[in-house]
Amino acid sequence: MQNSITNRLISILTEVEMEDMYNLLAIKLGKVQAAKSQEPGEVKELPELKLNLGAHCKRKRERLGLTVYAAAKSSGILQNQVKVIEEGQGYNIDALLKLTTSLGLNVVLAETID
């Protein structure tokens, strides 16, 4: 019985979710060292930040099982805008906020501590 439940659970998980689950399990088992968290005051360079935001949006879209077309339609932006956001290329804040809102992601601005 437990195997059938496990098999159903695994079949429901997306590839990204399984990768995240395996990474967390590896960290807990001591097979992989957890990445050091960044200091709150540390600001990433803009290109790196844009790449990270885009990758996060893409992972969330894939977890939701949405195509680029479906994500664009639900957020009210164009498909090519979704693609450039996910690739971390040139995009505007309006398009990013529309996409993140439709994906159920929050973009938070916080003051850095000097």
GIZI-V844037 format. One line per field, one symbol per residue. phi: phi as a letter, one per 20 degrees, with the letter a starting at -180 (. if undefined). Layout:
phi = ???
This chain:
phi = .ffffffffffefegfffffffffffffemfceffffefgefdffgffffffffffffffgfffmeefffffffemcegfffffffemefbdffffffffffemdddddcfeee
